[in-house]
Every structure is written in C-alpha cells, then in structure tokens.
Amino acid sequence: MAENLWPITKFHFTVEGANFTTGFQEVSGLEISYDPIDYRSGDDPTYSMQKIPGLKKFTSITLKKGVFQDDDAFYEWIKDTLANPDRRETLTINLLDEEGTPVKTWTVVNAFPVKYQGPDLNATDNNVAVETLELAHEGIEM
C-alpha cells in the first residue's frame, strides 16, 4: 500500500515561463478531450459500431495573478505576440508537495495569449486587484 494516503492539495503550485517573474493565484483549463468516432468495418460480424478516439482538443489555459506595480509581463507578451504572430511559449506548471518539490508537472506546448482581462475596479471593495490572461496552446504533456 502507498505510504501517502492523502491527496495532494491544489494551493501550492508554480508556473514557469520565460515571461513570468511572479506567482499566480489561479490556473485553470488543464483539460484534454477527444471526440469519439463511430466506426464499423464492413466485415464486422457483430453488426455494431465501435468507438475510437478522434482528434484531441485542448481548452484554453487561464492564468490569474495579482496586479503589481511595474509588472507588465502579460501586456508585453500580448504586444509581442501581435508583432510576432509565430511567437510561442512553453509553460511548466508544477503541483508541489509540502517541501516545495514538484509531484505533478504539466507542460503546456506552444502557448500564446488570446485574451487579457484587467482587474474589476470597485471603490467599495477591499480585495486584491487581479488580472487574467487566457492562452491558446497546442497541447499538454504530463
């Protein structure tokens, strides 16, 4: 039986990429799906369809982080991508144990920004200002 009986918590993680110098509050969209394809060979004696996996689909990755003074990494990446449409980035997302050692790693291949959302500003709210970056990509490796 495994020594560790408890699942890994989701609040201790890192995101590594060439443009990032700060931590993130949230990462979402680590998702891969396949459209099933119905297939039947003409000489199949069972007279039924078989399901086979079709093309892989990847949802966008969403990164959220607090707004810091003089930290324009998200905006600069978007600006650079508009000037250089072939620019892509590999991101490494690590889920960490209590000691900060990666126990699960997702590598996001050929990511590029497709949407930026600035913080919601509200004079009666005392939450941290959070900005969001949505990334398209060409695959997730685990």
C-alpha positions, 0 to 999 in steps of 0.5 A: 500500500502507498505510504501517502494516503492523502491527496495532494492539495491544489494551493501550492503550485508554480508556473514557469515561463520565460515571461513570468517573474511572479506567482499566480493565484489561479490556473485553470483549463488543464483539460484534454478531450477527444471526440469519439468516432463511430466506426464499423468495418464492413466485415464486422460480424457483430453488426455494431459500431465501435468507438475510437478516439478522434482528434484531441482538443485542448481548452484554453489555459487561464492564468490569474495573478495579482496586479503589481506595480511595474509588472507588465509581463502579460501586456508585453507578451500580448504586444509581442505576440501581435508583432510576432504572430509565430511567437510561442511559449512553453509553460511548466506548471508544477503541483508541489508537495509540502517541501516545495518539490514538484509531484505533478508537472504539466507542460503546456506546448506552444502557448500564446495569449488570446485574451487579457482581462484587467482587474474589476475596479470597485471603490467599495471593495477591499480585495486584491486587484487581479488580472487574467490572461487566457492562452491558446496552446497546442497541447499538454504533456504530463 
